[in-house]
Amino acid sequence: MNLLQPVYCLFGKHHRSRGRAWGDGSVYRSWCKGCGKPMIRDLHGWHLDLQPPGEKKP
């Protein structure tokens, strides 16, 4: 792990973990290497998943 990655996360520069990525049918999911937050890949690339799988919509 990059020792500066947690600092990058504070500024919104999250990076996915390549070894922990998986596809769940329609999208790919992974975790941030620095802070461990869930990430998702869509047409615009990788970004934080604001609604992780298993969490219901309000």
Secondary structure as GFF3:
##gff-version 3
##sequence-region A 1 58
A	DSSP	alpha_helix	5	10	.	.	.	ID=ss1
A	DSSP	three_ten_helix	18	20	.	.	.	ID=ss2
A	DSSP	beta_strand	22	23	.	.	.	ID=ss3
A	DSSP	beta_strand	28	31	.	.	.	ID=ss4
A	DSSP	beta_strand	38	42	.	.	.	ID=ss5
A	DSSP	beta_strand	45	48	.	.	.	ID=ss6
###
